[in-house]
Amino acid sequence: MIVGRIINGFGSRLTPGDLRAVLFRVCLLGNLLFAQESVGITSSTCPVFVAEASPTNIRGKLVVLGSLCTTVGFCLANWVSYALFDNKGSFQWRFPLAFQLVFPAIVVTFLPLTVESPRWLLLRGRFEEARVALARLRGVLHNLDDKNLKEDLSSIQNALEKEREVRVSIVDAVLGKDPLQNIRRLVLRQVALQARKANMLFAKVPWVYNSEINSLGWRTRGAAAATATNWISGFAIVQFTKVGVDNLGWGFYLLFAGFCWSFLPIVFLFYPETSLRTLEDMDEIFQHHSGPFVFRDETLTQRNRPQAFTEAERRRITETSPLAEAFRSV
């Protein structure tokens, strides 16, 4: 996130100054490249960070709020451009480009106060830092021996170790040896983000789903792939919409409507419920329910957290992993 904001600020800084005409196009192109790169970085990392650092009961709301900030920023950019449409001087393009500096400056100011994701720290083997980070998020920094804190760390660590035990190579995946659950994760996250451009799933839900459905070790990479799919799909829609409207008129919008409606049975048949589940529950879903259909299984579709997932969490807490045992003994 820090890298994305710095690049955003640097890209914005390229053009507000006094530019010579010969460098005008080059600097505008540089601004565009830096700005777009920063959007890609932040939109793929922020939902994952929020999901990993948030309590289960408000995780979805916070991810949606973060995605909403992107939407509000996009709307604000368009309104600023529209307000300056009739301005014929250099202020028409200088102000919008310089105005971008405000928001990265605000974010970078508060980023040092941000707590690292405990799951990411565990993934990197930084166990003591993970314990402190989770304690800060739980509000028990004054008591690092808190029982619930130790149990949460043990559960996350055991889930991570199980994931590493069943990890397969890229060659195995290409040759078709990859377990079906990994293929399902890939399909679900990319299809969900593609549907977003037509406001399928109420627009913000795919961002939440994408940040939850992946396993711990692949969550960031999965978010990056899904976000790239989202922006590529958006670019494609922008390119062919005008041509479609010119040739089909109002009938072209029926194409979008049909596209949206076609996803209703897909979501009903194939998408497991993630609400009120911990991120470690996602592994339980795909390890023990390898079939493609979920609508027949109540544990995969019910609103409340299934008892089977609660029992699985208890087993993870009590399993004798050396690292998990170290957490409990600290």
Backbone hydrogen bonds, N-H to C=O, Kabsch-Sander energy under -0.5 kcal/mol:
donor,donor_aa,acceptor,acceptor_aa,energy
5,R,1,M,-2.3
6,I,2,I,-2.5
7,I,3,V,-2.6
8,N,4,G,-2.1
9,G,5,R,-2.6
10,F,6,I,-2.7
11,G,7,I,-2.8
12,S,8,N,-2.0
13,R,9,G,-1.6
14,L,10,F,-0.6
14,L,11,G,-0.6
15,T,12,S,-0.8
19,L,17,G,-0.9
23,L,20,R,-1.3
24,F,20,R,-0.5
24,F,21,A,-1.0
25,R,21,A,-0.5
27,C,23,L,-2.7
28,L,24,F,-2.2
29,L,25,R,-2.3
30,G,26,V,-2.3
31,N,27,C,-2.6
32,L,28,L,-2.3
33,L,29,L,-2.5
34,F,30,G,-2.5
35,A,31,N,-2.6
36,Q,32,L,-2.6
37,E,33,L,-2.1
38,S,34,F,-2.2
39,V,35,A,-2.0
40,G,36,Q,-2.1
41,I,37,E,-2.2
42,T,38,S,-2.6
43,S,39,V,-2.5
44,S,40,G,-1.0
45,T,41,I,-1.5
46,C,42,T,-2.5
49,F,45,T,-2.6
50,V,46,C,-2.7
51,A,47,P,-2.2
52,E,48,V,-2.3
53,A,49,F,-1.8
54,S,50,V,-0.8
58,I,55,P,-1.0
59,R,55,P,-0.8
59,R,56,T,-0.6
62,L,58,I,-2.1
63,V,59,R,-2.1
64,V,60,G,-2.3
65,L,61,K,-2.2
66,G,62,L,-2.1
67,S,63,V,-2.2
68,L,64,V,-2.6
69,C,65,L,-1.5
70,T,66,G,-1.0
71,T,67,S,-1.7
72,V,68,L,-2.9
73,G,69,C,-2.4
74,F,70,T,-2.1
75,C,71,T,-2.4
76,L,72,V,-2.7
77,A,73,G,-2.3
78,N,74,F,-1.8
79,W,75,C,-2.3
80,V,76,L,-2.5
81,S,77,A,-2.1
82,Y,78,N,-2.2
83,A,79,W,-2.5
84,L,80,V,-1.4
85,F,82,Y,-1.4
87,N,84,L,-1.0
88,K,86,D,-0.5
92,Q,89,G,-1.5
93,W,90,S,-1.2
94,R,90,S,-2.5
95,F,91,F,-1.6
97,L,93,W,-1.4
98,A,94,R,-2.5
99,F,95,F,-2.9
100,Q,96,P,-0.7
101,L,98,A,-1.7
102,V,99,F,-1.3
103,F,99,F,-0.5
105,A,101,L,-1.7
106,I,102,V,-1.7
107,V,103,F,-2.3
108,V,104,P,-2.9
109,T,105,A,-1.6
110,F,106,I,-1.3
111,L,107,V,-1.5
113,L,110,F,-1.4
114,T,111,L,-2.0
121,L,117,S,-2.2
122,L,118,P,-2.3
123,L,119,R,-2.1
124,R,120,W,-1.3
125,G,122,L,-1.4
126,R,121,L,-2.7
127,F,125,G,-1.3
130,A,126,R,-1.8
131,R,127,F,-2.1
132,V,128,E,-2.1
133,A,129,E,-2.6
134,L,130,A,-2.6
135,A,131,R,-2.0
136,R,132,V,-2.1
137,L,133,A,-2.1
138,R,134,L,-2.1
139,G,135,A,-0.8
140,V,135,A,-2.6
143,N,140,V,-1.9
146,D,143,N,-1.5
150,K,146,D,-2.1
151,E,147,K,-2.3
152,D,148,N,-2.4
153,L,149,L,-2.2
154,S,150,K,-2.3
155,S,151,E,-2.5
156,I,152,D,-2.4
157,Q,153,L,-2.6
158,N,154,S,-2.5
159,A,155,S,-2.1
160,L,156,I,-2.2
161,E,157,Q,-2.3
162,K,158,N,-2.2
163,E,159,A,-2.0
164,R,160,L,-2.0
165,E,161,E,-1.6
166,V,162,K,-1.3
167,R,164,R,-0.6
173,A,169,S,-1.8
174,V,170,I,-2.4
175,L,171,V,-2.3
176,G,173,A,-1.0
177,K,172,D,-3.1
178,D,172,D,-0.7
182,N,179,P,-0.9
183,I,179,P,-1.2
184,R,180,L,-2.5
185,R,181,Q,-2.0
186,L,182,N,-1.8
187,V,183,I,-2.4
188,L,184,R,-2.9
189,R,185,R,-2.3
190,Q,186,L,-1.8
191,V,187,V,-2.6
192,A,188,L,-2.0
193,L,189,R,-1.5
194,Q,190,Q,-2.1
195,A,191,V,-2.1
196,R,192,A,-0.7
197,K,193,L,-0.5
197,K,194,Q,-0.9
198,A,195,A,-1.4
199,N,196,R,-2.7
200,M,195,A,-2.0
202,F,199,N,-1.0
203,A,200,M,-1.0
204,K,202,F,-3.4
205,V,201,L,-1.0
207,W,204,K,-0.6
208,V,204,K,-1.3
209,Y,205,V,-2.9
210,N,206,P,-2.7
211,S,207,W,-1.3
212,E,208,V,-0.9
212,E,209,Y,-0.7
213,I,209,Y,-2.5
214,N,210,N,-0.6
219,R,215,S,-0.8
219,R,216,L,-0.8
222,G,218,W,-2.9
223,A,219,R,-2.3
224,A,220,T,-2.2
225,A,221,R,-2.3
226,A,222,G,-2.6
227,T,223,A,-2.7
228,A,224,A,-2.3
229,T,225,A,-2.0
230,N,226,A,-2.1
231,W,227,T,-2.5
232,I,228,A,-2.4
233,S,229,T,-2.3
234,G,230,N,-2.3
235,F,231,W,-2.3
236,A,232,I,-2.3
237,I,233,S,-2.4
238,V,234,G,-2.2
239,Q,235,F,-1.7
240,F,236,A,-1.9
241,T,237,I,-1.8
242,K,238,V,-0.6
244,G,240,F,-2.3
245,V,241,T,-2.9
246,D,242,K,-2.5
247,N,243,V,-1.6
248,L,244,G,-3.0
249,G,245,V,-1.9
251,G,248,L,-1.6
252,F,249,G,-1.7
253,Y,250,W,-1.2
254,L,250,W,-0.6
254,L,251,G,-0.7
255,L,251,G,-0.7
255,L,252,F,-0.8
256,F,252,F,-0.9
257,A,253,Y,-2.2
258,G,254,L,-2.9
259,F,255,L,-2.0
260,C,256,F,-2.3
261,W,257,A,-2.6
262,S,258,G,-1.9
263,F,259,F,-0.6
263,F,260,C,-1.3
264,L,261,W,-1.2
266,I,262,S,-0.7
267,V,263,F,-2.7
268,F,264,L,-2.2
269,L,265,P,-2.3
270,F,266,I,-2.4
271,Y,267,V,-1.6
273,E,300,L,-3.6
277,R,274,T,-1.5
281,D,278,T,-0.9
282,M,278,T,-0.5
282,M,279,L,-0.7
283,D,280,E,-0.7
284,E,280,E,-0.8
285,I,281,D,-1.9
286,F,282,M,-1.7
287,Q,283,D,-2.2
288,H,284,E,-1.8
289,H,285,I,-0.7
294,V,269,L,-2.9
295,F,269,L,-0.8
297,D,294,V,-1.5
298,E,296,R,-0.7
300,L,297,D,-1.1
301,T,297,D,-0.6
301,T,298,E,-0.9
302,Q,298,E,-2.3
309,F,306,P,-0.6
310,T,306,P,-1.4
311,E,307,Q,-2.4
312,A,308,A,-1.9
313,E,309,F,-2.0
314,R,310,T,-1.8
315,R,311,E,-2.0
316,R,312,A,-2.1
317,I,313,E,-2.0
318,T,314,R,-1.9
319,E,315,R,-1.5
321,S,319,E,-1.6
325,E,321,S,-3.4
326,A,322,P,-1.6
327,F,323,L,-1.7
328,R,324,A,-1.9
329,S,325,E,-1.7
330,V,326,A,-1.1
